[in-house]
Amino acid sequence: MTFLDQSHRQLPTGFAKFLHLNWAVILLLCTIAAAGFLMLYSVADGSWDPWARRQVIRFALGMTLMLVIALIHIRFWRAIAPLAYIGGLVLLLVVEFFGAVGMGAQRWIDLGVIQLQPSEVMKIALVMVLALYYDWLDPEKVSRPQWLVLPVILTLIPMALVLKQPDLGTAILLGAGAAVVMFMAGVSIWYFAAGIGSAIGMVAVVMQSRGTDWQILKDYQYRRIETFLDPSTDPLGAGYHITQSKIALGSGGLTGRGFMEGTQTRLNFLPEKHTDFIFTTLAEEFGFVGSVTLLGLYALVIVFTFTSAMMNRDRFGALLTAGIGATFFFFFAANMAMVIGLIPVVGVPLPLVSYGGSAMLVLLAAFGLMQSAHVHRPR
């Protein structure tokens, strides 16, 4: 073996790590975030304040954080995965007792400069600890029932805490991200079939609990389900959001009304236009073309992320990358499905586009972990 061959097999060090970053993913994330800045500028009637300027600053901080995390060896992140999970649980418990309340939900910790949403942190911490578990576990044991107990418990505990906030959408996303890691690790598909069957049964139980002493969901969450099934039952109340969203989506047509020309947005008919329903604003102003373009950017991020996972011969790095990619997919898929009426309104932001601090910072930190796995993968 020549010296050149030996050096090629070594991991990159110093400045060379920057050259090994997945720059395609970084460019795509920057492009999506730029679209978000543009839309936040538009919904503020052509002003950088109060949303766009803060979003730009947060994105710059998040990108810096991502690069710092990327340059740290993946072995470090593997070692602290249990601590990240325990820390996430502690934060969820802090929210339970001392969290800030907003719009009827107790989901945030007020840190002064930012309101931290621990459920966002837990999405990534859960993926990390499950990737660690299946990296440690003998592949021949992956589908044996006794070895499924721990990952199921690790998933159900944070799901229960998040559901109590209440935040049904995030609780479902936690379970979905965990399921992808388990599936990628090699867990038999029959377990997932049984899980889907159980979920259907749980939905029936949840609906039957309404109006009883053991009612599982809040009244407003049941109204959301009713509104999803028939928005016309309460067009000025619970059905207002989705009705106005569909009007805005339809008015955009093929190419949209034009930048800052959306009537539903300008006249404030569209609620939460800078957060959960910002995709509707984009669709109204840039039409079907703009919507598909944004969806294509998201899809490319998923393609590059899962390609990196499949090329990574380190089991922890591969599972971590796949879990992060799946979590990102469920984020934007749930938001888009929500605003066009395919699923009930669950309060999930559009990643990198919706206004928000903790969601953006945690997401970029997650992609820092993905980049660390990519840079330090075996060569």
C-alpha positions in Angstrom: 0.0 0.0 0.0 1.4 3.4 -1.0 1.6 6.4 1.3 -1.1 8.0 -0.9 -3.4 5.1 -0.3 -2.8 5.3 3.5 -3.5 9.0 3.6 -6.7 8.5 1.6 -8.0 6.1 4.3 -7.3 8.6 7.1 -10.1 10.8 8.4 -9.9 14.5 7.4 -8.3 16.8 9.9 -8.3 20.6 10.4 -9.4 22.7 7.4 -9.8 19.6 5.3 -12.9 18.8 7.3 -14.6 21.8 5.6 -13.9 20.2 2.3 -15.6 17.0 3.3 -18.8 18.7 4.5 -22.0 17.8 2.5 -22.1 21.2 0.8 -25.1 20.3 -1.3 -27.2 20.0 1.9 -25.8 23.2 3.3 -26.7 25.1 0.0 -30.2 23.6 0.0 -30.8 24.6 3.7 -29.6 28.2 2.9 -31.9 28.4 -0.1 -34.9 27.2 1.9 -34.1 29.6 4.7 -33.8 32.5 2.2 -37.3 31.7 1.0 -38.5 31.9 4.6 -36.8 35.3 5.0 -38.6 36.5 1.8 -42.0 35.3 3.1 -41.6 36.8 6.5 -40.6 40.1 4.9 -43.8 39.9 2.8 -46.2 39.1 5.7 -44.9 42.1 7.6 -46.0 44.3 4.7 -42.5 44.8 3.3 -40.7 45.3 6.6 -37.7 43.4 8.1 -39.4 43.8 11.5 -40.7 42.2 13.5 -40.0 38.7 12.0 -37.5 38.6 9.1 -34.6 40.4 10.8 -34.7 38.1 13.9 -35.1 35.1 11.7 -31.9 36.0 9.7 -29.9 36.4 13.0 -31.2 33.1 14.3 -30.3 31.4 11.1 -26.8 32.8 11.2 -26.4 31.6 14.7 -27.8 28.2 13.8 -25.4 27.8 10.8 -22.5 28.6 13.1 -23.7 26.0 15.5 -24.1 23.5 12.8 -20.5 24.0 11.6 -19.1 23.7 15.1 -21.0 20.5 15.7 -20.0 19.1 12.3 -16.3 19.5 13.1 -16.5 17.6 16.3 -15.9 13.8 15.9 -19.0 11.7 15.7 -17.6 9.5 18.5 -18.2 12.4 20.9 -21.8 12.7 19.9 -22.2 9.0 20.2 -20.8 9.1 23.8 -23.1 11.8 25.0 -26.3 10.4 23.4 -27.6 9.1 26.7 -26.9 12.4 28.4 -28.8 14.2 25.5 -31.8 12.0 26.1 -31.8 12.4 29.8 -31.4 16.2 29.4 -34.3 16.3 27.0 -36.5 14.4 29.6 -35.4 16.9 32.3 -36.4 19.8 30.1 -39.8 18.2 29.4 -40.3 17.9 33.2 -39.3 21.5 33.7 -41.9 22.5 31.2 -44.5 20.5 33.0 -44.0 22.4 36.3 -42.5 25.8 35.3 -43.2 26.2 31.5 -44.5 29.3 29.9 -48.1 29.1 28.6 -49.1 30.2 25.1 -52.3 29.7 23.2 -53.6 27.3 25.8 -50.5 25.1 25.7 -47.6 24.8 28.1 -44.7 24.0 25.8 -41.9 26.5 26.3 -39.2 27.5 28.8 -38.6 31.3 28.8 -34.9 31.9 28.8 -35.2 35.6 28.2 -33.5 35.9 24.9 -35.4 32.9 23.5 -38.3 30.6 24.4 -36.9 27.1 24.3 -39.3 24.3 23.3 -37.9 21.1 24.8 -40.0 18.9 22.6 -37.9 20.1 19.7 -34.7 19.0 21.5 -36.2 15.7 22.3 -36.9 14.9 18.7 -33.1 14.8 18.1 -32.1 13.3 21.4 -34.5 10.4 20.9 -33.0 9.7 17.5 -29.5 9.8 19.0 -30.2 7.4 21.8 -32.0 4.9 19.6 -29.1 5.1 17.0 -26.7 4.4 19.9 -28.8 1.4 21.1 -29.0 -0.3 17.7 -25.3 0.4 17.1 -24.5 -1.5 20.4 -27.1 -4.3 19.8 -26.1 -7.4 17.9 -27.9 -7.2 14.5 -29.2 -10.8 15.0 -31.1 -9.6 18.1 -32.8 -6.6 16.6 -36.2 -8.2 15.9 -36.3 -10.3 19.1 -39.2 -9.1 21.3 -37.1 -8.8 24.5 -34.8 -6.3 22.7 -37.7 -4.2 21.5 -38.9 -3.3 25.1 -36.2 -0.7 25.8 -36.5 1.3 22.6 -40.3 1.3 22.9 -40.1 2.6 26.5 -37.5 5.2 25.5 -40.0 6.4 22.8 -43.2 6.3 24.9 -41.9 8.3 27.9 -41.2 11.5 25.9 -44.3 11.0 23.8 -46.5 10.9 27.0 -44.8 14.0 28.4 -45.3 16.0 25.1 -48.9 14.8 24.8 -49.6 16.2 28.2 -48.5 19.7 27.2 -50.7 19.1 25.1 -49.0 18.8 21.7 -50.5 15.9 19.8 -48.6 16.7 16.5 -45.1 16.7 18.1 -45.9 13.5 20.0 -46.8 11.8 16.8 -43.7 13.1 15.1 -41.5 11.7 17.9 -43.0 8.3 17.4 -42.6 8.5 13.6 -38.9 9.5 13.8 -38.3 6.6 16.3 -40.0 4.2 14.1 -37.8 5.1 11.1 -34.6 4.5 13.1 -36.0 1.1 14.3 -37.0 0.2 10.8 -33.6 1.2 9.3 -31.9 -0.8 12.1 -33.6 -3.9 10.8 -36.7 -4.4 13.1 -39.2 -6.7 11.3 -42.0 -5.0 9.4 -44.6 -7.1 11.2 -44.0 -5.2 14.4 -44.8 -2.0 12.5 -48.0 -3.6 11.1 -49.0 -4.5 14.6 -48.2 -1.0 15.8 -50.4 0.5 13.1 -53.2 -1.8 14.1 -52.7 -0.7 17.7 -52.7 2.9 16.7 -56.0 2.5 14.9 -57.4 0.9 18.1 -56.1 3.8 20.2 -57.7 6.3 17.9 -61.0 4.5 18.5 -60.5 4.7 22.3 -59.6 8.4 22.1 -62.8 9.2 20.3 -64.8 7.1 22.6 -63.3 8.9 25.6 -64.8 12.2 24.6 -67.2 13.6 27.3 -66.2 11.0 29.9 -64.3 11.4 33.1 -61.3 9.8 31.5 -61.3 12.0 28.3 -57.8 11.7 26.7 -57.6 14.8 24.5 -58.5 18.4 25.2 -61.9 19.7 23.8 -60.1 21.9 21.2 -58.3 18.9 19.9 -61.6 17.1 19.3 -62.9 20.2 17.5 -59.8 20.1 15.3 -60.7 16.5 14.3 -64.3 17.5 13.6 -63.1 20.5 11.6 -60.8 18.3 9.6 -63.6 16.0 8.6 -66.0 18.9 7.8 -64.6 22.4 8.0 -68.0 23.9 7.1 -69.5 22.8 10.4 -67.8 25.9 12.1 -66.5 28.2 9.3 -66.1 31.2 11.7 -64.7 29.2 14.6 -62.7 26.0 14.6 -62.9 25.7 10.8 -61.8 29.3 10.2 -58.0 28.5 9.8 -58.4 25.7 7.3 -61.1 27.5 5.3 -59.1 30.6 4.9 -56.0 28.5 4.1 -57.8 26.7 1.2 -59.1 30.0 -0.1 -55.5 31.4 -0.2 -54.2 28.2 -1.8 -56.8 28.3 -4.5 -56.4 32.0 -5.3 -52.7 31.5 -6.0 -53.4 29.6 -9.2 -50.5 28.5 -11.3 -48.0 31.3 -10.8 -49.5 33.2 -7.9 -50.7 36.8 -7.4 -47.2 38.1 -7.1 -44.8 39.0 -4.3 -46.6 40.9 -1.5 -49.8 40.8 -3.6 -51.7 38.1 -1.7 -55.1 39.4 -0.7 -55.8 36.8 2.1 -52.5 37.7 3.6 -52.6 41.5 3.1 -56.1 41.8 4.5 -55.3 39.5 7.5 -57.9 36.9 6.7 -55.1 34.2 7.0 -54.3 33.5 10.7 -50.8 32.5 11.9 -49.5 33.7 8.6 -45.9 33.9 9.8 -45.8 30.6 11.6 -47.9 27.5 10.9 -49.6 28.8 7.8 -46.7 30.5 6.1 -46.8 27.9 3.3 -50.2 29.1 2.4 -48.9 32.7 2.0 -46.1 31.4 -0.3 -48.7 29.5 -2.4 -50.9 32.5 -2.7 -48.1 34.8 -3.9 -46.1 32.3 -6.0 -48.8 29.8 -6.9 -48.4 26.1 -7.8 -44.9 26.8 -9.3 -43.6 28.3 -6.1 -45.1 25.6 -4.0 -43.6 22.8 -6.0 -40.3 24.5 -6.1 -40.1 24.7 -2.3 -41.3 21.0 -2.1 -38.5 20.1 -4.5 -35.9 21.8 -2.3 -37.1 19.8 0.7 -37.1 16.6 -1.3 -33.5 17.2 -2.4 -32.5 17.6 1.2 -34.0 14.2 2.0 -32.3 12.6 -1.0 -28.9 13.9 -0.1 -29.4 13.0 3.6 -30.5 9.4 3.0 -27.7 9.0 0.4 -25.2 10.0 3.0 -26.8 7.5 5.4 -26.6 4.7 3.0 -22.9 5.5 2.1 -21.9 5.6 5.8 -20.4 2.3 7.0 -20.5 3.4 10.6 -23.8 2.0 12.0 -24.4 4.8 14.5 -23.7 7.5 12.0 -25.9 5.9 9.4 -28.9 5.5 11.7 -28.4 8.9 13.2 -28.4 10.5 9.7 -31.4 8.5 8.6 -33.3 9.5 11.7 -32.6 13.2 11.2 -33.6 13.0 7.6 -36.9 11.2 8.6 -37.6 13.8 11.3 -37.0 16.6 8.8 -39.4 14.9 6.3 -42.2 14.5 8.8 -41.8 18.2 9.8 -42.5 19.6 6.3 -44.8 16.9 5.2 -47.1 17.3 8.3 -47.2 21.1 7.9 -48.0 21.0 4.1 -50.6 18.3 4.7 -52.1 20.3 7.5 -52.6 23.6 5.5 -54.2 21.9 2.5 -56.6 19.9 4.7 -55.1 16.4 4.4 -54.6 16.0 8.1 -56.0 18.0 11.1 -54.4 21.2 12.2 -51.7 20.1 14.6 -49.5 23.2 15.0 -46.3 21.9 13.3 -44.1 24.7 11.8 -42.6 24.6 8.3 -38.9 24.0 8.9 -36.6 26.9 8.2 -39.5 28.9 6.7 -41.9 29.5 9.6 -40.9 32.1 12.2 -39.4 30.5 15.3 -36.2 30.4 17.3 -35.8 27.1 19.1 -37.2 25.0 16.2 -34.7 26.5 13.7 -31.7 26.2 16.1 -32.4 22.6 17.0 -33.0 21.7 13.4 -29.7 23.2 12.3 -27.9 21.5 15.2 -29.4 18.2 14.0 -28.0 18.8 10.6 -24.7 19.5 12.3 -24.8 16.0 13.7 -25.6 14.7 10.2 -22.6 16.6 8.9 -20.4 15.2 11.7 -21.4 11.6 10.7 -20.7 12.5 7.0 -17.3 14.1 7.6 -16.0 11.4 10.0 -17.4 8.4 8.2 -15.0 5.5 7.6 -13.2 5.8 4.3 
